[in-house]
Structure formats: C-alpha cells, structure tokens
Amino acid sequence: MKILFIGGTGTISSAITRALLARGDEVVLINRGNRNGEFDGKAQFIKVFDVNDEKEVQQALASYLESKGSNGKNYFDAVCDFICFHKEQAERDFRLFEGKTKQFMYISSASAYHKPVKDYVITEGTALANPYWQYSREKIECEEYLMEMYKKEGFPVTLIRPSHTYDERSVPLGVHGKKGSYQVIKRMLEGKPVIIHGDGTSLWRMTFHEDFAKGFIGLIGNPHAIGEAFHITNEETLTWNQIYESIAKALNVELKPYYVSSAFLAECGDFDFTGSLIGDKANSVVFDNSKLHRAVPGLSMNIRFEEGIRRTIDYVLSHEECQIPDPEFDAWCDKVIENLEQAKKNICGQSDL
C-alpha cells in the first residue's frame, strides 16, 4: 500500500510508521525532516519548511507525484495528518488531498468526548463537547468539518480518537510542568512527594504507541472505516494510584503521593490544568472498544502498563536528551505542598510533612 503521513515521527505516529515499513508498505512522510533519521533508507520523504504553508506543501506534493509519473488521482491508499489542530488546517488538508487518496485518516482526540462525563463508559456515540479545553473544542471543529466534506463531497474520511498514548521517550502523567514529565521522575528518584490529582482513584486508560499502531493499521484500507469514528485504547483500566505505583516500581523507589484536588490545581497552577485535568484526566473513563474490534477482527492490544512503562523508564534514564529538568515546576510543587501542609496545621493542628 502507498501511505502518506503528515508528521510520521511523533509519539503516536512513529510506531505506525515503523510497523508499516516492517510489513513492506510504501510510506511517505511530509515533515521538516528533523527526526527522520530512524527511517532513512526505508521511508520516502517530502521535506517542507512549514507544513502550514499550503503553497509550499502543494508544490512539494506535486513534484513528488510528478516524479512518480502520477496525476495524483487516488494515488495514495491512505493519507493521515498527525499534526492538524485547527479547522483551517483541516480545510487545507481537504484542498490538498481531495481526489488524491482513497482514505483520509484524521487524528482527533478522546478528550473531545463530553465533559463532565455523563457515563464513565465511553463509546464513539458519546456526545462531543468540552467547555474546559480549547484544544478539544478545536479537534471537534475539525471533525465536524471533515465529516461535512464526507457527506457533501464524498471525501473518504476516518476519524481516530486517541486517548492517553505514550511512547518510550516520555513518561505519561496526570500532573507535570511545561517541559514534560521528567521533573516528576526526578522527584521520585530524590524521595520527594509527587502531586497526584484528586485522591488517585479515578479510572484511566494508558496506551503504549505500539498497541495504538495495531488498531490504526487495522483501519487503513478498511471499507468499514470510511465515514466513521473510532477511539483506539488499550483494554486495561487503571486508577491513577496504580499508574503512579507502576512508575515508582519501574524506578525501584517508594511512591510518596501528595493528593491535591483537580479544582485547586486548576486555580493555582500556570500549567493549563483546567483543560488537561478538568477537561480530561480528572474524569473517570472506560473506553468501549467494541466498534474497533468489529472493524478489526482478531485485534489484540495487550501491552500492559507495567510492561510499557518499564520500557519507557529504561529508555528515559539511558538517554540524556529525555531528561529535561523543569526547576520552575519543581519549585511550584514544593510551594503547593508546603502551603497545603501549613493550612492543615493551622486548621487541624497537624504536624509538618
């Protein structure tokens, strides 16, 4: 199959690119080329300086198709944009790929599902609405536009809604700073308390990107996927306490949790906790993957979190480029914990932490 990705080397997409190349597909990546090294000599590349420059992408795409002796008519079996976040980008994708692909796969987000949740069991039929997170609202706008183009113009779209998908390069967490999750890992290694939102008992799903790739690839070229939406998640449901305990276990340290309400974090943190927590991770959700399994019989996403996070921790601790300190977030954590402990002492007469 001939498959084109806009992006193709990120957290979600790298595992898909790797798996498609391994099975012998022709994979073309449109990106700036900053992280293509792993796929040199395997994938094909259309290098552009700015993927949001429609004219530049159009010219680069036309040159590529001309080099293949194609007029572009349904040349690609599938095209997927992994870095489309705004309606204007979805409109650009329609103009660029209408008539050039048999399937256009759009990466949306499971955070688009209705918040607050009306039912903790989420299906693809769950309403889309998120008043807390602009990111999610813009994903919804993209979905609505692309489905309109499917209904009016026959644009062969498939909507994909990932939940919390992670790779080996970054530890997935609920509460972290602007520079990623490593500072929390550092706090664990130093024996310091780490902030967990709520009381750690809400339900969540963590999906290693290799598992996500299995579901995604099963939908490529799948006639049951056109005009449909699918979320792709692991089948294992965890509490946030279990998630953090698994991380501590992989680090071989004792977890020292410090529980802080999501509402407090949203009010007092300069880290968009309103969107990422109130609009997403603070909610208990269990994804019903029945629709995906009907479309992809025999699908097995079986990388448990304990296994995936062990691989991630091993990679992060052995690659300095993944160890990005965040002293601002570290100081903020200390400040939150110190002040909450002082408040408890003032009110209840409790001893210091």
Order of alpha helices (4+ residues) and beta strands (2+ residues): beta-alpha-beta-beta-alpha-beta-alpha-beta-beta-alpha-beta-beta-alpha-beta-beta-alpha-beta-beta-alpha-beta-alpha-beta-alpha-alpha-alpha
